[in-house]
């Protein structure tokens, strides 16, 4: 493991606590790797020009890169979910201001602040040329690792506060919220259950982050899932993102779709990501076409959400008429996994989505005819027998 990470050096030694050189056959021993990772052992190398130097620990650098990127993905996904929870809380506060709702909204804002603080703190360590390299020195690497650990702790406290406040909210005597046309739900009970579901999903995101990044035990709730239900619930969540209110969404949702084995909360995370990316691309295309001029007659292009069965798989497809993907970028997506369908912004949502879909034996397919030609993304999962 250690030897595999050092390419630019002619030879290297692992130096023990007493200053002695660890035997070559023990370099990849688990105990050697552990002590090298925690900094107990040092690495001294001879480069191709014969110069001897102590070099940054490649295991620590790799771990920092992995934890930093996983932290950014978690913060991104959690922030998306918090936007939805905050939107529903705002509607409840406006039409049925029950005691405790404002505390819940404050707790949501506090959790958002946690994600923002992490993004700001870790951003200065990122190499602008690649998302895979964060740092060049061990102190920087160890700081990124510390930030990723703190993110889990701080997010856990903030989500716990949201959960605690929610349990103190009691429904009013009149369960009806109101009849305003912009209300998405009609009863307080429906809104409460929606917030409860959002908190439950935030806990799941945290469990996955702690399991994949911090080494905690991860237990998933695998069950038969209908991708049509995932599509519809994802669309309901997208309606809470005000930036996409004028994006036309055409639905073709199948009934009786063969179910897939997965955790429904994690698939809903993928569904929201795919639709949100498509909507952003449609909005960006309108901005491109109007060239900085007032909106006038330039309309936002539509996107299409479909579910269907094909070849033993159940499929959720999101097709947009947005910015599209250039052939070079499409090739990079396929060969390097640099997953982004947008000319600007980051690839965090799609990268996390691909990991989730592949963990259930599926795949994420991306197609585009080119720039300004839109894009199609499919979540393909094997149907249960």
Residue pairs with C-beta under 8 A, 6 or more apart in sequence:
1 28
1 33
1 59
2 14
2 27
2 28
2 32
2 33
2 36
2 43
2 58
2 59
3 12
3 27
3 28
5 58
5 59
5 62
6 12
6 43
6 45
6 55
6 58
8 47
8 48
9 45
9 46
9 47
9 48
9 55
10 45
10 46
10 47
10 48
10 50
11 45
11 46
12 43
12 44
12 45
12 46
12 55
13 21
13 22
13 43
13 44
13 45
14 21
14 22
14 26
14 27
14 32
14 36
14 41
14 42
14 43
15 21
15 22
15 41
15 42
15 43
15 44
16 22
16 41
17 35
17 40
17 41
22 32
22 41
26 32
32 41
33 59
35 41
36 43
36 57
36 59
37 57
37 59
37 60
37 63
39 57
39 60
39 138
39 142
42 54
42 57
43 54
43 55
43 57
43 58
44 52
44 53
44 54
44 55
45 52
45 53
45 54
45 55
46 52
47 53
56 136
56 137
56 138
56 141
57 138
57 141
60 138
60 141
60 142
60 145
61 134
61 135
61 136
61 138
61 141
63 141
63 145
64 125
64 134
64 135
64 140
64 141
64 142
64 144
64 145
65 132
65 133
65 134
65 135
66 213
67 144
67 145
67 148
67 149
67 213
68 122
68 125
68 126
68 134
68 144
68 147
68 148
69 131
69 132
69 134
70 148
70 209
70 212
70 213
71 118
71 122
71 147
71 148
71 151
71 209
71 213
72 118
72 119
72 122
72 346
72 348
73 348
73 351
73 352
74 151
74 155
74 205
74 206
74 208
74 209
74 213
75 114
75 115
75 118
75 119
75 151
75 155
76 115
76 346
76 348
76 349
76 352
77 205
77 269
77 273
77 348
77 349
77 352
78 111
78 115
78 155
78 202
78 205
78 206
79 112
79 115
79 116
80 272
80 273
80 276
80 349
81 198
81 201
81 202
81 205
81 269
82 108
82 111
82 112
82 115
82 198
82 202
83 240
83 241
84 198
84 237
84 240
84 241
84 272
85 108
85 162
85 195
85 198
85 199
85 202
86 105
86 108
86 109
86 112
87 240
87 241
87 242
88 184
88 185
88 191
88 194
88 195
88 198
88 240
89 101
89 104
89 105
89 108
89 195
90 105
91 177
91 182
91 183
91 184
91 185
91 191
92 98
92 101
92 177
92 188
92 191
92 195
93 101
93 102
93 105
95 177
95 178
95 180
95 183
96 172
96 177
96 178
96 188
96 191
98 169
98 170
98 171
98 172
98 188
99 169
99 170
100 165
100 166
100 168
100 169
100 170
101 169
103 165
103 168
104 162
104 165
104 166
104 169
104 195
107 158
107 161
107 162
107 165
108 162
110 158
110 161
111 155
111 158
111 159
111 161
111 162
111 202
114 151
114 154
114 155
114 158
115 155
117 154
118 147
118 150
118 151
118 154
121 147
122 134
122 144
122 147
122 148
125 134
125 135
125 140
125 143
125 144
126 134
127 133
127 134
131 338
131 347
134 140
134 141
134 144
135 141
135 143
135 144
148 213
148 214
149 214
151 209
152 206
152 209
152 210
152 213
152 214
155 206
155 209
156 206
159 199
159 202
159 203
159 206
162 199
162 202
163 199
163 203
166 192
166 195
166 196
166 199
169 192
171 188
171 189
171 192
172 188
175 187
175 188
175 189
176 186
176 187
176 188
177 183
177 185
177 186
177 187
177 188
177 191
178 186
179 186
184 236
184 239
184 240
185 191
185 194
200 265
201 265
201 268
201 269
204 263
204 265
204 266
205 269
207 216
207 218
207 219
208 218
208 266
210 216
210 218
211 217
211 218
212 218
220 263
220 266
221 263
221 264
221 265
222 261
222 262
222 263
223 261
223 262
223 263
223 264
224 259
224 260
224 261
224 384
225 259
225 260
225 261
225 262
225 263
225 264
225 267
226 257
226 259
227 257
227 260
227 267
227 307
227 314
227 315
227 316
227 379
227 381
228 253
228 254
228 255
228 257
228 307
229 264
230 264
230 267
230 268
230 270
230 271
230 316
231 251
231 253
231 271
231 305
231 307
231 316
232 253
233 268
233 271
234 268
234 271
234 272
234 274
234 275
235 249
235 251
235 275
235 305
237 268
237 272
238 244
238 249
238 272
238 275
238 276
238 279
239 245
241 276
241 279
243 279
243 280
243 283
244 276
244 279
244 280
244 283
246 300
247 279
247 282
247 283
247 300
247 302
247 303
248 300
248 301
248 302
248 303
249 275
249 279
249 302
249 303
249 304
249 305
250 302
250 303
250 304
250 305
251 304
251 305
251 306
252 304
252 305
252 306
252 307
252 308
253 305
253 306
253 307
254 306
254 307
254 308
254 309
257 307
257 308
257 309
257 314
258 309
258 314
258 383
258 384
259 314
259 383
259 384
260 267
260 314
260 360
260 362
260 381
260 382
260 383
260 384
261 360
261 384
262 360
262 381
266 356
267 356
267 360
267 379
269 352
269 353
269 356
270 353
270 356
270 357
270 379
271 316
271 379
273 349
273 350
273 352
273 353
274 316
274 318
274 350
274 353
274 377
274 379
275 303
275 305
275 318
276 349
277 318
277 341
277 342
277 349
277 350
277 377
278 303
278 318
278 319
278 320
278 322
278 341
278 375
278 377
279 303
279 320
280 322
280 342
280 345
281 320
281 322
281 323
281 324
281 341
281 342
281 374
281 375
282 300
282 301
282 302
282 303
282 320
282 321
282 322
283 300
283 322
284 322
284 323
284 342
284 343
284 344
285 300
285 301
285 321
285 322
285 323
285 372
286 295
286 298
286 299
286 300
286 301
288 323
288 372
289 298
290 296
290 298
301 320
301 321
301 322
301 374
302 320
302 321
303 318
303 319
303 320
303 321
303 322
304 317
304 318
304 319
304 320
305 316
305 317
305 318
306 316
306 317
306 319
307 314
307 315
307 316
307 317
308 314
308 315
308 317
309 315
309 383
312 382
312 383
313 362
313 380
313 381
313 382
313 383
314 380
314 381
314 382
314 383
315 378
315 379
315 380
315 381
316 378
316 379
317 376
317 377
317 378
317 379
318 376
318 377
318 378
319 374
319 375
319 376
319 377
320 374
320 375
320 376
321 374
322 374
322 375
323 341
323 342
323 343
323 371
323 372
323 374
323 375
324 368
324 369
324 370
324 371
324 372
324 373
324 374
324 375
325 333
325 341
325 366
325 368
325 370
325 371
325 375
326 370
326 371
327 370
329 340
330 366
330 367
330 368
332 338
333 339
333 340
333 341
333 366
334 366
337 351
337 354
338 347
339 347
339 350
339 351
339 353
339 354
339 364
339 366
340 346
340 347
340 350
341 350
341 366
341 368
341 375
341 377
350 364
350 366
350 377
353 364
353 379
354 364
357 363
357 364
357 379
357 380
357 381
358 364
360 381
361 381
361 382
362 379
362 380
362 381
362 382
363 380
364 377
364 378
364 379
364 380
365 376
365 377
365 378
365 380
366 375
366 376
366 377
366 378
367 375
367 376
367 377
368 374
368 375
368 376
